[in-house]
């Protein structure tokens, strides 16, 4: 049975570098990349995520995420987002943009991640469970 689970990297600049490196070093396994946006009192915050096919004969599909660490200002594109989009394009993916509720709307991070996986499966952006 295929398992899909989020692996949270962090919110900082170095975490985005790690996500970009994961995309580059696992390019053959890259399934899809995502930019999730949520609106808060401070403005729009972004999460960057990359989903990978299972390794070998495994049944685990990791989705690495840098959750809500980027504040999107209307007048400029954040450098971390540009780095992520460039790495995605270099490896054959165009990030899918999805508006979501902010994670603070959920009692636990696991419920937030179940919510996202449900949206991704509903829109056929992740393979169904088998």
Backbone as a chain_set.jsonl record, in Angstrom:
{"seq": "XXXXXXXXXXXXXXXXXXXXXXXXXXXXXXXXXXXXXXXXXXXXXXXXXXXXXXXXXXXXXXXXXXXXXXXXXXXXXXXXXXXXXXXXXXXXXXXXXXXXXXXXXXXXXXXXXXXXXXXXXXXXXXXXXX", "coords": {"N": [[0.834, -1.177, 0.0], [0.587, 2.183, -0.855], [2.125, 4.822, 0.846], [1.763, 8.176, 1.681], [3.402, 10.926, 2.893], [4.097, 13.926, 4.673], [7.223, 15.509, 5.141], [8.668, 17.654, 7.207], [10.861, 20.278, 6.695], [11.614, 22.818, 7.641], [11.516, 26.426, 8.155], [13.336, 28.282, 7.34], [15.917, 30.05, 5.393], [18.082, 28.347, 4.79], [16.783, 25.911, 4.858], [15.239, 25.934, 2.554], [17.286, 25.831, 0.7], [18.113, 23.219, 1.222], [15.824, 21.795, 0.373], [15.865, 22.442, -2.353], [18.245, 21.184, -3.044], [17.521, 18.528, -2.556], [15.663, 18.205, -4.612], [17.338, 18.461, -6.858], [19.219, 16.358, -6.483], [17.61, 14.141, -6.471], [16.324, 14.034, -8.896], [15.389, 12.09, -10.883], [13.378, 10.827, -9.445], [11.542, 12.781, -8.895], [8.262, 13.803, -8.563], [6.318, 15.928, -8.483], [6.124, 19.48, -7.901], [5.15, 21.984, -5.492], [3.593, 25.076, -4.602], [2.212, 26.367, -1.882], [-0.179, 28.642, -0.732], [-1.283, 30.822, 1.859], [-3.49, 33.016, 3.536], [-2.891, 35.476, 5.956], [-3.074, 37.719, 8.838], [-0.799, 39.21, 8.503], [-0.35, 39.076, 5.849], [0.137, 37.311, 2.735], [1.383, 34.058, 3.091], [3.819, 31.655, 2.143], [4.307, 28.187, 1.393], [6.673, 25.803, 0.419], [6.939, 22.84, -1.481], [7.891, 19.479, -2.357], [7.166, 16.519, -4.035], [8.078, 13.123, -4.171], [8.574, 10.139, -6.082], [8.291, 6.763, -4.8], [11.257, 5.176, -3.479], [13.09, 2.702, -5.151], [11.613, -0.446, -4.708], [9.945, 0.41, -2.798], [7.146, 1.625, -0.805], [6.654, 4.157, 0.007], [5.933, 7.473, -0.357], [7.517, 10.35, -0.184], [6.856, 13.731, 0.797], [8.419, 16.547, 0.842], [8.548, 19.52, 2.742], [8.734, 23.046, 3.226], [7.339, 24.793, 5.516], [5.18, 27.499, 5.493], [7.044, 29.651, 5.713], [7.689, 31.843, 4.202], [7.061, 35.132, 3.481], [4.981, 36.597, 1.221], [5.266, 39.406, -0.616], [3.484, 41.888, -2.389], [4.861, 43.529, -4.206], [7.339, 42.396, -4.798], [9.088, 39.374, -5.735], [9.849, 36.735, -3.594], [13.208, 35.677, -2.898], [13.724, 33.054, -2.122], [11.525, 31.687, -3.153], [11.992, 32.082, -5.897], [14.415, 30.645, -6.227], [13.469, 28.055, -5.686], [11.523, 27.715, -7.734], [13.195, 27.855, -9.959], [14.871, 25.589, -9.592], [12.909, 23.617, -9.763], [12.029, 23.951, -12.44], [14.394, 23.377, -13.844], [14.483, 20.694, -13.45], [12.346, 19.639, -14.752], [9.753, 20.291, -13.817], [6.884, 22.318, -13.225], [5.95, 24.336, -10.662], [2.937, 23.708, -8.906], [0.437, 25.925, -8.052], [-1.382, 26.449, -5.137], [-4.055, 27.539, -3.162], [-4.54, 27.539, 0.29], [-5.935, 26.852, 3.583], [-4.573, 28.418, 6.49], [-2.106, 26.83, 8.519], [-2.563, 27.223, 11.224], [-5.245, 26.996, 11.567], [-5.811, 24.443, 12.216], [-5.846, 21.867, 14.689], [-3.603, 20.259, 15.058], [-0.418, 19.678, 13.45], [-0.442, 17.292, 11.953], [-3.113, 16.963, 11.187], [-3.391, 19.133, 9.491], [-1.658, 18.367, 7.436], [-2.964, 16.067, 6.53], [-5.233, 17.263, 5.479], [-4.098, 18.709, 3.325], [-3.063, 16.579, 1.75], [-5.469, 15.323, 1.087], [-6.627, 17.312, -0.563], [-4.742, 17.358, -2.637], [-4.931, 14.732, -3.649], [-7.63, 14.717, -4.452], [-7.552, 16.487, -6.567], [-6.067, 15.083, -8.326], [-3.29, 15.323, -8.175], [-1.588, 13.888, -6.701], [-0.845, 10.411, -6.68], [-3.496, 7.973, -6.268], [-4.278, 6.098, -3.252], [-3.384, 2.648, -3.05]], "CA": [[0.0, 0.0, 0.0], [1.356, 3.417, -0.977], [2.001, 5.795, 1.934], [2.176, 9.538, 1.336], [3.548, 11.635, 4.166], [4.902, 15.136, 4.645], [8.425, 15.595, 5.965], [8.875, 19.084, 7.366], [12.267, 20.664, 6.755], [11.77, 24.035, 8.424], [10.994, 27.639, 7.533], [14.408, 29.222, 7.054], [16.559, 30.131, 4.081], [18.881, 27.136, 4.583], [15.855, 24.805, 4.621], [14.881, 25.994, 1.138], [18.463, 25.288, 0.002], [18.056, 21.756, 1.375], [14.76, 21.319, -0.503], [16.383, 22.572, -3.726], [19.239, 20.118, -3.228], [16.765, 17.271, -2.664], [15.095, 18.176, -5.966], [18.43, 18.223, -7.814], [19.862, 15.058, -6.305], [16.617, 13.077, -6.682], [15.566, 14.445, -10.087], [14.63, 11.003, -11.521], [12.24, 10.448, -8.598], [10.667, 13.931, -8.674], [6.898, 13.648, -9.082], [5.689, 17.223, -8.704], [6.433, 20.489, -6.892], [3.978, 22.765, -5.107], [3.673, 26.294, -3.804], [0.956, 26.542, -1.163], [-0.288, 29.981, -0.153], [-2.332, 31.021, 2.862], [-3.611, 34.426, 3.908], [-2.894, 35.773, 7.391], [-3.155, 39.15, 9.107], [0.443, 39.817, 8.01], [-0.324, 38.972, 4.392], [0.182, 35.96, 2.167], [2.561, 33.265, 3.416], [4.007, 30.556, 1.203], [4.989, 26.945, 1.721], [7.239, 25.16, -0.764], [6.932, 21.395, -1.263], [8.246, 18.616, -3.483], [6.761, 15.124, -3.847], [8.955, 12.194, -4.874], [8.128, 8.759, -6.213], [8.972, 5.879, -3.848], [12.58, 4.668, -3.849], [13.136, 1.265, -5.431], [10.332, -1.14, -4.612], [9.28, 0.907, -1.59], [5.76, 2.086, -0.896], [6.606, 5.418, 0.749], [6.064, 8.646, -1.215], [7.754, 11.505, 0.677], [6.559, 15.086, 0.34], [9.212, 17.445, 1.667], [7.907, 20.833, 2.772], [9.163, 24.178, 4.043], [5.977, 25.264, 5.807], [4.769, 28.864, 5.849], [8.183, 30.457, 6.134], [7.976, 32.919, 3.249], [6.034, 36.165, 3.369], [4.888, 37.071, -0.167], [4.881, 40.805, -0.753], [2.941, 42.116, -3.723], [5.755, 44.225, -5.115], [8.541, 41.643, -5.157], [9.078, 37.918, -5.616], [10.872, 36.308, -2.632], [14.349, 34.961, -3.488], [13.583, 31.611, -1.865], [10.567, 31.17, -4.134], [12.671, 32.062, -7.187], [15.335, 29.497, -6.21], [12.656, 26.847, -5.758], [10.939, 27.624, -9.072], [14.279, 27.576, -10.894], [15.251, 24.177, -9.425], [11.806, 22.82, -10.292], [12.06, 24.041, -13.906], [15.586, 22.671, -14.319], [14.253, 19.258, -13.304], [11.155, 19.247, -15.495], [8.478, 20.538, -13.13], [6.375, 23.666, -12.992], [5.227, 24.225, -9.392], [1.485, 23.895, -8.893], [0.064, 26.91, -7.038], [-2.629, 26.071, -4.477], [-4.442, 28.324, -1.992], [-4.965, 26.682, 1.396], [-6.123, 27.468, 4.889], [-3.327, 28.479, 7.251], [-1.982, 25.673, 9.414], [-3.08, 27.552, 12.555], [-6.67, 26.636, 11.58], [-5.897, 23.036, 12.576], [-5.382, 21.596, 16.055], [-2.294, 19.604, 15.009], [0.165, 19.653, 12.105], [-0.824, 16.078, 11.218], [-4.419, 17.225, 10.575], [-3.122, 20.051, 8.389], [-1.069, 17.598, 6.337], [-4.03, 15.219, 5.975], [-6.053, 18.186, 4.685], [-3.4, 18.97, 2.062], [-3.031, 15.338, 0.962], [-6.817, 15.163, 0.539], [-6.788, 18.25, -1.683], [-3.876, 16.925, -3.736], [-5.521, 13.528, -4.258], [-8.887, 15.106, -5.084], [-7.211, 17.158, -7.82], [-5.224, 14.148, -9.078], [-1.907, 15.801, -8.146], [-0.882, 12.769, -6.088], [-1.508, 9.164, -7.047], [-4.402, 7.458, -5.229], [-3.805, 4.948, -2.472], [-3.645, 1.409, -3.792]], "C": [[0.885, 1.249, 0.0], [1.057, 4.346, 0.192], [2.497, 7.139, 1.428], [2.229, 10.318, 2.632], [4.443, 12.86, 3.979], [6.086, 14.987, 5.588], [8.781, 17.074, 6.025], [10.356, 19.384, 7.541], [12.495, 21.864, 7.66], [11.319, 25.23, 7.608], [12.084, 28.577, 7.042], [14.98, 29.138, 5.649], [17.343, 28.856, 3.79], [17.988, 25.925, 4.323], [15.413, 24.776, 3.163], [16.053, 25.49, 0.3], [18.474, 23.766, 0.079], [16.994, 21.165, 0.457], [15.203, 21.371, -1.965], [17.394, 21.472, -4.004], [18.572, 18.749, -3.32], [16.168, 17.12, -4.061], [16.176, 17.821, -6.976], [18.995, 16.808, -7.698], [18.911, 13.877, -6.513], [15.756, 13.349, -7.91], [14.814, 13.289, -10.756], [13.384, 10.578, -10.742], [11.225, 11.57, -8.424], [9.313, 13.727, -9.352], [6.307, 15.007, -9.439], [6.153, 18.183, -7.601], [5.212, 21.381, -6.684], [4.391, 24.053, -4.407], [2.286, 26.488, -3.198], [0.932, 27.957, -0.584], [-1.462, 30.021, 0.818], [-2.32, 32.488, 3.252], [-3.688, 34.555, 5.418], [-3.066, 37.269, 7.572], [-1.938, 39.884, 8.549], [0.513, 39.829, 6.491], [-0.297, 37.523, 3.947], [1.487, 35.28, 2.556], [2.602, 32.046, 2.501], [4.688, 29.37, 1.857], [5.475, 26.354, 0.406], [7.33, 23.674, -0.496], [7.3, 20.661, -2.539], [7.885, 17.178, -3.13], [7.644, 14.245, -4.73], [8.322, 10.821, -4.963], [8.869, 7.902, -5.188], [10.324, 5.401, -4.387], [12.503, 3.16, -4.064], [11.756, 0.646, -5.436], [9.535, -0.69, -3.388], [7.876, 1.406, -1.87], [5.562, 3.398, -0.142], [6.893, 6.567, -0.203], [6.265, 9.863, -0.315], [7.363, 12.81, -0.003], [7.291, 16.018, 1.298], [8.623, 18.847, 1.584], [8.668, 21.799, 3.672], [7.881, 24.955, 4.307], [5.926, 26.717, 6.257], [5.902, 29.753, 6.349], [8.475, 31.645, 5.25], [6.791, 33.874, 3.2], [6.085, 36.721, 1.951], [4.411, 38.511, -0.162], [4.465, 41.038, -2.198], [3.974, 42.687, -4.693], [6.998, 43.43, -5.518], [8.369, 40.146, -4.922], [10.177, 37.508, -4.63], [11.961, 35.464, -3.308], [14.234, 33.454, -3.279], [12.598, 30.971, -2.837], [11.218, 31.073, -5.514], [13.64, 30.887, -7.29], [14.587, 28.181, -6.391], [12.077, 26.654, -7.156], [12.0, 27.297, -10.114], [14.708, 26.103, -10.807], [14.169, 23.262, -9.977], [11.857, 22.782, -11.815], [13.244, 23.278, -14.484], [15.408, 21.155, -14.275], [12.894, 18.834, -13.846], [9.813, 19.463, -14.837], [8.151, 22.029, -13.117], [5.579, 23.572, -11.693], [3.735, 24.524, -9.554], [1.166, 24.845, -7.741], [-1.301, 26.55, -6.463], [-2.851, 26.968, -3.262], [-5.015, 27.385, -0.937], [-5.344, 27.525, 2.609], [-4.766, 27.484, 5.584], [-3.296, 27.312, 8.237], [-2.502, 25.951, 10.82], [-4.574, 27.26, 12.68], [-6.896, 25.201, 12.054], [-5.282, 22.812, 13.954], [-3.971, 21.015, 16.088], [-1.749, 19.659, 13.59], [-0.247, 18.421, 11.291], [-2.188, 16.247, 10.54], [-4.284, 18.169, 9.379], [-2.577, 19.272, 7.183], [-2.08, 16.621, 5.727], [-4.947, 16.033, 5.076], [-5.4, 18.434, 3.326], [-3.38, 17.725, 1.186], [-4.396, 15.076, 0.342], [-7.055, 16.065, -0.663], [-5.96, 17.79, -2.885], [-4.423, 15.675, -4.432], [-6.798, 13.87, -5.014], [-8.657, 15.745, -6.451], [-6.251, 16.341, -8.686], [-3.783, 14.65, -9.205], [-0.995, 14.823, -7.421], [-1.594, 11.497, -6.53], [-2.419, 8.679, -5.924], [-3.733, 6.347, -4.431], [-4.184, 3.678, -3.22], [-4.092, 0.298, -2.899]], "O": [[1.83, 1.342, 0.783], [-0.102, 4.626, 0.498], [3.557, 7.213, 0.806], [1.252, 10.378, 3.379], [5.417, 12.827, 3.227], [5.974, 14.422, 6.675], [9.149, 17.673, 5.015], [11.02, 18.823, 8.413], [13.493, 21.906, 8.379], [10.8, 25.075, 6.503], [11.782, 29.575, 6.388], [14.595, 28.295, 4.839], [17.286, 28.334, 2.677], [18.406, 24.999, 3.628], [15.232, 23.698, 2.597], [15.847, 24.8, -0.698], [18.81, 23.099, -0.9], [17.234, 20.137, -0.177], [14.94, 20.441, -2.727], [17.395, 20.891, -5.089], [19.019, 17.898, -4.089], [16.171, 16.026, -4.625], [15.962, 16.981, -7.85], [19.221, 16.142, -8.708], [19.355, 12.746, -6.709], [14.596, 12.942, -7.961], [13.674, 13.493, -11.171], [12.444, 10.032, -11.32], [10.152, 11.344, -7.863], [9.237, 13.505, -10.56], [5.849, 15.215, -10.562], [6.525, 17.754, -6.508], [4.361, 21.519, -7.563], [5.406, 24.106, -3.712], [1.314, 26.741, -3.909], [1.923, 28.412, -0.011], [-2.48, 29.356, 0.629], [-1.266, 33.123, 3.292], [-4.444, 33.844, 6.079], [-3.188, 38.01, 6.597], [-2.037, 41.049, 8.164], [1.35, 40.522, 5.913], [-0.667, 36.623, 4.7], [2.567, 35.845, 2.38], [1.569, 31.485, 2.134], [5.525, 29.519, 2.746], [4.77, 26.399, -0.601], [7.748, 23.267, 0.588], [7.059, 21.14, -3.647], [8.249, 16.679, -2.066], [7.921, 14.577, -5.883], [7.623, 10.385, -4.048], [9.959, 8.271, -4.75], [10.504, 5.244, -5.594], [11.921, 2.436, -3.255], [10.839, 1.147, -6.086], [8.566, -1.34, -2.995], [7.476, 1.583, -3.021], [4.455, 3.717, 0.293], [7.972, 6.633, -0.791], [5.3, 10.365, 0.262], [7.518, 12.97, -1.213], [6.843, 16.249, 2.421], [8.246, 19.311, 0.508], [9.174, 21.425, 4.729], [7.393, 25.682, 3.442], [6.536, 27.108, 7.252], [5.729, 30.517, 7.299], [9.418, 32.391, 5.515], [5.663, 33.472, 2.914], [7.109, 37.255, 1.526], [3.287, 38.801, 0.246], [5.034, 40.45, -3.118], [3.956, 42.356, -5.879], [7.646, 43.778, -6.504], [7.621, 39.712, -4.047], [11.331, 37.896, -4.813], [11.672, 34.644, -4.178], [14.602, 32.671, -4.154], [12.809, 29.846, -3.291], [11.017, 30.088, -6.224], [13.687, 30.208, -8.315], [15.012, 27.308, -7.148], [12.133, 25.553, -7.704], [11.736, 26.545, -11.052], [14.886, 25.448, -11.834], [14.475, 22.241, -10.593], [11.744, 21.714, -12.417], [13.109, 22.605, -15.506], [16.103, 20.421, -14.979], [12.355, 17.8, -13.453], [8.821, 18.87, -15.261], [9.037, 22.878, -13.012], [4.621, 22.801, -11.623], [3.338, 25.463, -10.245], [1.568, 24.609, -6.601], [-2.265, 26.367, -7.207], [-1.955, 27.14, -2.435], [-5.864, 26.544, -1.232], [-5.109, 28.733, 2.655], [-3.908, 26.651, 5.293], [-4.336, 26.868, 8.725], [-2.85, 25.015, 11.54], [-5.114, 27.276, 13.786], [-8.035, 24.788, 12.27], [-4.322, 23.481, 14.334], [-3.225, 21.251, 17.038], [-2.518, 19.684, 12.629], [-0.383, 18.504, 10.07], [-2.4, 15.733, 9.441], [-4.983, 18.016, 8.377], [-2.995, 19.502, 6.048], [-2.045, 16.377, 4.521], [-5.388, 15.553, 4.032], [-6.069, 18.376, 2.295], [-3.657, 17.813, -0.01], [-4.477, 14.649, -0.809], [-7.62, 15.631, -1.667], [-6.433, 17.832, -4.02], [-4.383, 15.574, -5.658], [-7.019, 13.358, -6.111], [-9.454, 15.573, -7.372], [-5.692, 16.849, -9.658], [-3.133, 14.425, -10.226], [0.229, 14.918, -7.517], [-2.809, 11.501, -6.732], [-2.149, 8.942, -4.753], [-2.757, 5.74, -4.873], [-5.186, 3.642, -3.935], [-4.351, -0.808, -3.373]]}, "num_chains": 1, "name": "protein.A"}
